[in-house]
Amino acid sequence: MDLPISPFSKQQLLPQEETLEILKQKGELFIGLPKENQHQEKRICLTPDAVNAITANGHRILIESGAGEGANFTDVEYTNAGAEITKDTKKVFSCPLLLKVEPPTLAEIEMLNPQATIISALQIKIQEKRYFEALAKKRITAIAFEYIRDEDGKYPAVRSLSEIAGISSVLIASELMAVTNEGKGLMFGNISGVPPVEVVIIGAGTVGEFAARSAIGLGANIKVFDNSITKLRNIQTNLNQTIYTSTIQPKNLLKALKRCDVAIGATRGKDRSPVVVSSTMVEHMKKGAVIIDVSIDMGGCFETSEVTCHNKPTVEKFGVVHYGVPNIPSRYPKTASVSISNIFTPYLLKLGEDGGIENSLRFDKGLRNGLYLYHGILTNKSVGEWFDLQYSDINFLIF
């Protein structure tokens, strides 16, 4: 007996998920990596190992000559990894997909091809309205890597750089206390019979946790302050030991600051860091004590902090040394570059597998979270409200 002929085609009978998979076609990416030209920015988005992994998957990478020098990666290493090297900056900026650490300047936006895609930091606090208008005019698709979320809903780029900043804060304090750097000659390290260095950490987030981890590893006594009991509980759990924790009560904080040798500020606020330590509190600190204000990029949590640079990183107020360099990870550009590269590489390989940025944005909610311009249309609510610009919901544009 003949079976009845189905009124549906084989294509129509496929489950929805399978149809989506069929629509995805692997695409070849052409990625440009220009040399960072912002002051003291030495990081690069991809290491030679990452370039090797990406080019081995059939993608092209064009790197501006000398782009990796600041992080101690040579042009030869990149060439051996399969990249193409050019001295022509415009050629790099004309690539369909551009990777940068710092956001592009207005002059660099001029060199971009219309409809190009750029992945970089956004640094909303230092941007101007005309930056977004210039990108929109060229119908650019722009993704801020600090807003990309992973499968756990966390921000991998922010966490990674916060880990580096936290560890660095303790290493910098250790250097500044050496007498060769005009410090008071105290050393981190649990030397028998010598009282340990006292460290106060304000903020129990990622920066605070990694600062605490490093300080404990160097034999210091630490006190951690934060107004979130959950964060204080988490830091105890993550460090796997009992440490002094307290909510930020002025009386307790002042008592700890009077005794400490190092104070590390690692608080975050919505628009700027809350000022937790007043100048009066700083006046009561020991002469020669060191303040490392990691929150300085968001205004700082010490009232006496001011922005400094790597060439002249410290200022002295009330006999207390203040370190206020906003871009601490760029002090260790090789480590920071490897860290950023580890985050970028899986995303770039996924972009290729998905058949380009359009499909990846459709399927990857975390990547979509980092998007702030889609073909020149602003899609980020915070940016829209901050700069009084019209914005649209990406979900209406992409599906």
C-alpha positions as CSV (number, residue, x, y, z in Angstrom):
1,M,0.0,0.0,0.0
2,D,1.4,3.4,-1.0
3,L,2.0,5.8,1.9
4,P,0.3,9.2,1.4
5,I,2.6,12.0,0.1
6,S,3.3,14.6,2.8
7,P,2.1,18.1,2.0
8,F,5.3,19.5,3.7
9,S,8.8,19.5,2.2
10,K,11.7,18.0,4.1
11,Q,12.9,21.5,4.9
12,Q,9.6,22.5,6.5
13,L,9.6,19.3,8.6
14,L,13.0,20.1,10.2
15,P,12.8,21.3,13.8
16,Q,13.3,25.0,14.3
17,E,16.8,24.6,16.0
18,E,18.1,22.6,13.0
19,T,16.9,25.3,10.5
20,L,18.9,27.9,12.5
21,E,22.0,25.7,12.3
22,I,21.6,25.3,8.5
23,L,21.3,29.1,8.1
24,K,24.7,29.5,9.8
25,Q,27.6,29.4,7.4
26,K,31.2,29.7,8.3
27,G,32.6,33.0,7.1
28,E,36.1,34.3,6.6
29,L,37.0,37.3,8.9
30,F,39.4,40.1,7.9
31,I,40.7,41.6,11.1
32,G,42.8,44.8,11.5
33,L,44.9,45.5,14.5
34,P,46.3,49.1,14.5
35,K,49.0,50.5,16.8
36,E,47.6,52.1,19.9
37,N,48.5,55.8,19.9
38,Q,47.0,57.0,23.1
39,H,49.4,58.2,25.8
40,Q,51.1,55.3,27.7
41,E,48.8,52.6,26.2
42,K,51.0,49.6,25.3
43,R,48.6,46.8,25.2
44,I,47.4,44.9,22.1
45,C,44.2,42.8,21.7
46,L,45.8,39.7,20.2
47,T,49.0,37.9,21.1
48,P,51.0,35.9,18.4
49,D,49.6,32.7,19.8
50,A,46.0,34.0,19.4
51,V,46.8,35.2,15.9
52,N,48.1,31.7,15.1
53,A,44.8,30.1,16.3
54,I,42.7,32.6,14.3
55,T,44.7,32.4,11.0
56,A,44.7,28.5,11.3
57,N,40.9,28.7,11.1
58,G,41.1,30.5,7.7
59,H,40.8,34.1,8.8
60,R,43.1,37.0,7.7
61,I,44.8,39.4,10.2
62,L,46.4,42.7,9.2
63,I,48.6,44.3,11.8
64,E,50.2,47.7,11.8
65,S,54.0,47.5,12.1
66,G,55.1,47.9,15.7
67,A,51.6,47.4,17.2
68,G,52.9,44.7,19.6
69,E,56.2,46.3,20.6
70,G,54.8,48.0,23.7
71,A,53.8,44.5,25.0
72,N,57.1,43.0,23.8
73,F,55.7,41.1,20.8
74,T,57.7,41.7,17.6
75,D,56.5,42.0,14.0
76,V,58.4,38.8,13.2
77,E,56.5,36.8,15.8
78,Y,53.2,38.0,14.3
79,T,54.4,37.2,10.7
80,N,55.4,33.7,11.9
81,A,52.0,33.3,13.4
82,G,50.3,34.0,10.0
83,A,49.5,37.7,10.2
84,E,50.2,40.3,7.5
85,I,52.2,43.3,8.6
86,T,51.9,46.8,7.0
87,K,53.2,50.3,7.8
88,D,50.1,51.8,6.2
89,T,47.8,52.9,9.0
90,K,44.9,53.7,6.7
91,K,45.1,50.1,5.2
92,V,44.6,48.6,8.7
93,F,41.7,51.0,9.5
94,S,40.0,50.0,6.2
95,C,39.6,46.3,7.4
96,P,36.0,45.2,7.8
97,L,36.6,44.2,11.5
98,L,38.9,46.3,13.7
99,L,40.2,45.4,17.2
100,K,41.5,48.1,19.5
101,V,42.2,48.4,23.2
102,E,41.4,52.1,23.5
103,P,38.3,53.6,21.7
104,P,39.1,55.1,18.3
105,T,39.8,58.9,18.1
106,L,37.8,61.1,15.8
107,A,40.8,61.1,13.4
108,E,40.8,57.3,13.4
109,I,37.0,57.1,12.9
110,E,37.6,59.2,9.7
111,M,39.8,56.3,8.4
112,L,37.2,53.6,9.0
113,N,35.3,52.2,6.0
114,P,31.5,52.7,6.1
115,Q,29.6,49.7,7.6
116,A,32.8,48.4,9.3
117,T,32.7,46.7,12.8
118,I,34.9,47.9,15.6
119,I,35.5,46.1,19.0
120,S,37.3,48.2,21.6
121,A,36.8,49.7,25.0
122,L,34.1,52.4,25.2
123,Q,35.2,54.3,28.3
124,I,31.9,56.2,28.5
125,K,33.2,58.5,31.2
126,I,35.7,60.2,28.9
127,Q,33.6,60.2,25.7
128,E,31.8,63.1,23.9
129,K,28.6,63.2,22.0
130,R,30.5,63.8,18.7
131,Y,32.3,60.5,19.1
132,F,29.0,58.6,18.7
133,E,27.8,61.0,16.0
134,A,31.0,60.4,13.9
135,L,30.5,56.6,14.2
136,A,26.8,56.8,13.4
137,K,27.6,58.9,10.3
138,K,29.7,56.0,8.9
139,R,27.0,53.5,9.9
140,I,29.5,51.6,12.1
141,T,28.7,48.6,14.2
142,A,30.5,49.1,17.5
143,I,31.0,46.7,20.5
144,A,32.5,47.7,23.8
145,F,34.4,44.8,25.2
146,E,33.9,45.9,28.9
147,Y,30.1,45.3,28.5
148,I,30.3,41.8,27.0
149,R,28.9,39.3,29.3
150,D,29.8,35.6,29.6
151,E,27.5,32.6,30.1
152,D,27.4,33.3,33.9
153,G,26.3,36.9,33.3
154,K,29.7,38.3,34.4
155,Y,31.9,40.8,32.6
156,P,35.0,38.8,31.7
157,A,37.1,41.8,30.4
158,V,36.4,43.9,33.5
159,R,37.0,41.0,35.8
160,S,40.3,40.1,34.1
161,L,41.6,43.7,34.2
162,S,40.4,44.1,37.8
163,E,42.4,41.0,38.8
164,I,45.5,42.6,37.3
165,A,44.8,46.0,39.0
166,G,44.2,44.3,42.4
167,I,47.5,42.4,42.3
168,S,49.4,45.4,40.9
169,S,48.1,47.7,43.7
170,V,50.0,45.6,46.3
171,L,53.1,45.3,44.1
172,I,53.2,49.0,43.6
173,A,52.7,49.7,47.3
174,S,55.6,47.4,48.0
175,E,57.9,49.3,45.6
176,L,56.8,52.7,47.0
177,M,57.7,51.7,50.5
178,A,61.3,50.8,49.5
179,V,63.8,53.4,50.6
180,T,65.2,53.5,47.1
181,N,61.9,55.1,46.1
182,E,62.0,57.5,49.0
183,G,59.6,55.3,51.0
184,K,59.9,54.5,54.7
185,G,61.9,51.3,54.1
186,L,59.2,48.8,55.1
187,M,59.0,45.4,53.4
188,F,56.1,43.1,52.8
189,G,56.9,39.6,53.9
190,N,56.4,37.8,57.2
191,I,59.8,38.1,58.6
192,S,60.3,36.4,62.0
193,G,60.1,38.8,64.9
194,V,59.1,41.7,62.6
195,P,55.6,43.1,62.9
196,P,53.8,42.5,59.5
197,V,52.8,45.4,57.2
198,E,49.2,46.6,57.9
199,V,47.0,46.9,54.8
200,V,43.5,48.5,54.6
201,I,41.4,47.6,51.5
202,I,38.3,49.6,50.8
203,G,36.0,47.6,48.5
204,A,35.5,43.8,48.5
205,G,34.9,43.4,44.7
206,T,37.3,41.7,42.3
207,V,40.1,44.4,42.8
208,G,39.7,44.1,46.6
209,E,39.8,40.4,46.5
210,F,43.0,40.1,44.4
211,A,44.7,42.9,46.4
212,A,43.8,40.9,49.6
213,R,45.1,37.7,48.1
214,S,48.4,39.3,47.1
215,A,48.9,41.1,50.4
216,I,48.2,37.9,52.4
217,G,50.6,36.0,50.1
218,L,53.3,38.6,51.0
219,G,52.6,38.1,54.7
220,A,50.7,41.3,55.4
221,N,47.8,41.8,58.0
222,I,44.7,43.0,56.1
223,K,41.5,44.7,56.9
224,V,38.7,44.8,54.3
225,F,35.9,47.3,54.4
226,D,32.7,47.2,52.2
227,N,29.1,48.1,52.8
228,S,27.9,44.9,51.1
229,I,27.8,42.0,53.6
230,T,27.4,39.6,50.6
231,K,30.7,40.8,49.1
232,L,32.5,40.6,52.5
233,R,31.1,37.0,52.9
234,N,32.3,36.1,49.4
235,I,35.8,37.5,50.0
236,Q,36.1,35.3,53.1
237,T,34.9,32.3,51.2
238,N,37.1,32.9,48.1
239,L,40.3,33.6,50.2
240,N,39.4,30.5,52.3
241,Q,40.5,32.0,55.5
242,T,39.2,34.3,58.3
243,I,40.2,37.9,57.7
244,Y,39.1,41.2,59.4
245,T,36.1,42.5,57.6
246,S,33.9,45.5,58.4
247,T,31.1,47.6,57.0
248,I,32.3,51.2,56.2
249,Q,31.7,52.9,59.5
250,P,33.8,56.1,59.9
251,K,35.0,55.3,63.4
252,N,36.2,51.8,62.6
253,L,37.7,52.9,59.3
254,L,39.6,55.9,60.8
255,K,41.0,53.6,63.5
256,A,42.3,51.2,60.8
257,L,43.7,54.0,58.7
258,K,45.6,55.5,61.6
259,R,47.4,52.1,62.1
260,C,47.9,51.0,58.4
261,D,51.0,51.3,56.2
262,V,49.1,50.9,53.0
263,A,45.5,51.8,52.0
264,I,44.0,50.6,48.8
265,G,40.8,52.2,47.4
266,A,38.8,49.8,45.2
267,T,35.2,51.0,45.4
268,R,32.9,51.5,42.4
269,G,29.9,53.7,42.0
270,K,27.2,54.1,39.3
271,D,28.5,57.4,37.9
272,R,31.6,57.9,40.1
273,S,33.3,56.3,43.0
274,P,31.9,57.4,46.4
275,V,34.4,59.4,48.4
276,V,34.8,57.1,51.4
277,V,38.0,58.7,53.0
278,S,37.9,62.4,53.8
279,S,41.1,64.6,53.8
280,T,40.7,64.8,57.6
281,M,41.1,61.0,57.8
282,V,44.2,61.1,55.5
283,E,45.7,63.8,57.9
284,H,45.5,61.2,60.7
285,M,47.4,58.5,58.8
286,K,51.1,57.7,59.5
287,K,53.7,59.8,57.8
288,G,55.1,57.8,54.9
289,A,52.0,55.6,54.5
290,V,51.0,54.8,51.0
291,I,47.6,55.2,49.3
292,I,46.9,53.4,46.1
293,D,43.6,54.7,44.7
294,V,42.5,52.1,42.1
295,S,39.2,53.9,41.8
296,I,40.8,57.0,40.4
297,D,39.5,56.3,36.9
298,M,36.0,56.9,38.4
299,G,36.9,59.9,40.5
300,G,38.7,58.1,43.4
301,C,37.5,57.1,46.8
302,F,40.0,59.2,48.7
303,E,39.2,62.9,48.9
304,T,42.9,63.8,48.5
305,S,43.5,61.6,45.4
306,E,44.4,63.2,42.1
307,V,45.1,61.7,38.7
308,T,48.8,61.0,38.0
309,C,50.6,59.3,35.1
310,H,53.3,56.5,34.9
311,N,56.1,59.0,34.5
312,K,55.2,60.8,37.7
313,P,52.9,58.4,39.5
314,T,52.8,59.8,43.0
315,V,52.0,63.0,44.9
316,E,52.4,63.7,48.6
317,K,49.7,65.2,50.8
318,F,49.9,65.4,54.6
319,G,53.1,63.3,54.5
320,V,51.1,60.4,52.8
321,V,52.2,59.1,49.4
322,H,49.2,59.0,46.9
323,Y,49.4,56.9,43.8
324,G,46.7,57.9,41.3
325,V,47.5,56.3,37.9
326,P,44.1,55.5,36.2
327,N,45.3,52.8,33.8
328,I,47.2,50.4,36.2
329,P,47.0,47.3,33.9
330,S,49.0,49.1,31.2
331,R,51.9,49.0,33.7
332,Y,52.1,45.3,32.8
333,P,51.2,45.4,29.1
334,K,52.3,41.8,28.3
335,T,50.2,40.2,31.0
336,A,47.3,42.5,30.3
337,S,47.6,41.7,26.5
338,V,47.6,38.0,27.1
339,S,44.5,38.4,29.4
340,I,42.6,40.5,26.8
341,S,43.6,38.1,24.0
342,N,42.2,35.1,25.9
343,I,38.8,36.9,26.0
344,F,38.9,38.0,22.4
345,T,40.1,34.8,20.7
346,P,37.0,32.5,21.5
347,Y,34.7,35.3,20.4
348,L,36.5,35.8,17.1
349,L,36.5,32.1,16.3
350,K,32.8,32.0,17.1
351,L,32.2,35.0,14.8
352,G,33.8,33.0,12.0
353,E,31.8,29.9,12.8
354,D,28.5,31.8,13.0
355,G,29.2,33.4,9.6
356,G,29.9,36.9,10.8
357,I,28.9,39.5,13.3
358,E,25.3,39.6,12.3
359,N,24.6,36.0,13.1
360,S,26.8,36.1,16.3
361,L,24.8,39.0,17.6
362,R,21.6,37.2,16.9
363,F,22.6,34.0,18.7
364,D,24.9,35.4,21.5
365,K,23.1,37.4,24.1
366,G,26.3,38.2,26.0
367,L,28.0,39.7,22.9
368,R,24.8,41.6,22.2
369,N,25.1,43.2,25.6
370,G,28.4,44.8,24.5
371,L,26.8,46.4,21.4
372,Y,26.3,50.1,21.5
373,L,26.0,50.9,17.7
374,Y,24.4,48.7,15.1
375,H,24.9,50.0,11.5
376,G,25.1,53.5,12.9
377,I,21.9,53.2,15.1
378,L,22.6,53.7,18.8
379,T,21.4,50.7,20.8
380,N,22.7,51.4,24.3
381,K,20.2,53.0,26.7
382,S,22.9,54.3,29.1
383,V,24.8,56.1,26.3
384,G,21.5,57.5,24.9
385,E,20.5,58.9,28.3
386,W,24.0,60.1,29.2
387,F,24.5,62.0,25.9
388,D,20.9,62.9,25.2
389,L,20.9,60.8,22.0
390,Q,18.1,58.7,20.4
391,Y,18.5,55.0,20.9
392,S,16.7,51.9,19.7
393,D,16.2,48.4,21.2
394,I,18.6,46.0,19.5
395,N,16.1,43.2,19.7
396,F,13.7,45.0,17.3
397,L,16.6,45.7,14.9
398,I,18.2,42.3,14.7
399,F,15.3,39.8,14.6
